[in-house]
C-alpha cells in the first residue's frame, strides 16, 4: 500500500472517530462545533477540499463553515513549537483535538486531560503513555495506531512464506 493511500486511510479512520465523538453530544443546528488539528509537519499539497477528515465529515453532515470549523496548526518540523500551538487550540476552545504523529499527540495529551484527543500516525501509543492499552485506551485519548504488534511477522508470513499464486499454479 502506498504511503499516500495509507495516509488517507488513517486520516479517514481518524475522521470517523472524531465524528463519533462530536456526534455523541447533542447536535444543535445553530451551534458550530470547533475541531482542533495539530501536526508536527505540514503537507503543503493538501488543500482544504482534499482533506480526508473534512470529506468524511461532509458525508456525515458536518460541513466546514456551516456547523463545524477546523482550526489547524502545523509545527513545520519545529517540535519546540508544539506546546505553544497546543495552547492556541485549547484557548480557541476546541471541542476535540485531532493529532498527527507522536510528538503532536504527546504534546496535546500533556496539556489537557479534559478535551477529547484523537491521534493517528502514532506507532507506539501504549509505550508513549497516550493510552493504557489498545483494548481500553482510558483517559481522554484514543486513535489509530500505525503499528500493531505482530503485524510485521504476519506480513513476512504472507509475503515470504506464502507467496501469492500466479497463473493458477499450485506451487
ChimeraX attribute file (.defattr): number of C-alpha atoms within 10 A of each C-alpha:
attribute: neighborCount
match mode: 1-to-1
recipient: residues
	/A:1	6
	/A:2	6
	/A:3	8
	/A:4	8
	/A:5	10
	/A:6	13
	/A:7	16
	/A:8	15
	/A:9	14
	/A:10	21
	/A:11	23
	/A:12	20
	/A:13	18
	/A:14	25
	/A:15	23
	/A:16	17
	/A:17	20
	/A:18	25
	/A:19	19
	/A:20	12
	/A:21	15
	/A:22	19
	/A:23	12
	/A:24	9
	/A:25	8
	/A:26	7
	/A:27	12
	/A:28	9
	/A:29	8
	/A:30	8
	/A:31	10
	/A:32	16
	/A:33	21
	/A:34	20
	/A:35	21
	/A:36	23
	/A:37	23
	/A:38	26
	/A:39	26
	/A:40	21
	/A:41	16
	/A:42	14
	/A:43	9
	/A:44	6
	/A:45	7
	/A:46	10
	/A:47	9
	/A:48	11
	/A:49	10
	/A:50	11
	/A:51	13
	/A:52	21
	/A:53	25
	/A:54	21
	/A:55	17
	/A:56	19
	/A:57	18
	/A:58	13
	/A:59	10
	/A:60	13
	/A:61	12
	/A:62	20
	/A:63	16
	/A:64	18
	/A:65	10
	/A:66	13
	/A:67	16
	/A:68	19
	/A:69	17
	/A:70	18
	/A:71	15
	/A:72	16
	/A:73	21
	/A:74	19
	/A:75	19
	/A:76	13
	/A:77	12
	/A:78	10
	/A:79	15
	/A:80	12
	/A:81	16
	/A:82	24
	/A:83	16
	/A:84	13
	/A:85	21
	/A:86	27
	/A:87	15
	/A:88	16
	/A:89	22
	/A:90	18
	/A:91	9
	/A:92	13
	/A:93	15
	/A:94	20
	/A:95	18
	/A:96	24
	/A:97	27
	/A:98	29
	/A:99	29
	/A:100	24
	/A:101	18
	/A:102	20
	/A:103	18
	/A:104	27
	/A:105	29
	/A:106	19
	/A:107	21
	/A:108	27
	/A:109	25
	/A:110	12
	/A:111	13
	/A:112	15
	/A:113	12
	/A:114	12
	/A:115	18
	/A:116	20
	/A:117	26
	/A:118	24
	/A:119	32
	/A:120	26
	/A:121	21
	/A:122	22
	/A:123	16
	/A:124	16
	/A:125	26
	/A:126	14
	/A:127	10
	/A:128	14
	/A:129	14
	/A:130	25
	/A:131	20
	/A:132	16
	/A:133	13
	/A:134	14
	/A:135	7
	/A:136	9
	/A:137	16
	/A:138	12
	/A:139	15
	/A:140	16
	/A:141	24
	/A:142	24
	/A:143	26
	/A:144	19
	/A:145	18
	/A:146	15
	/A:147	13
	/A:148	10
	/A:149	9
	/A:150	9
	/A:151	10
	/A:152	11
	/A:153	10
	/A:154	12
	/A:155	12
	/A:156	13
	/A:157	12
	/A:158	12
	/A:159	11
	/A:160	10
	/A:161	10
	/A:162	11
	/A:163	11
	/A:164	11
	/A:165	9
	/A:166	8
	/A:167	5
	/A:168	6
	/A:169	7
	/A:170	7
	/A:171	8
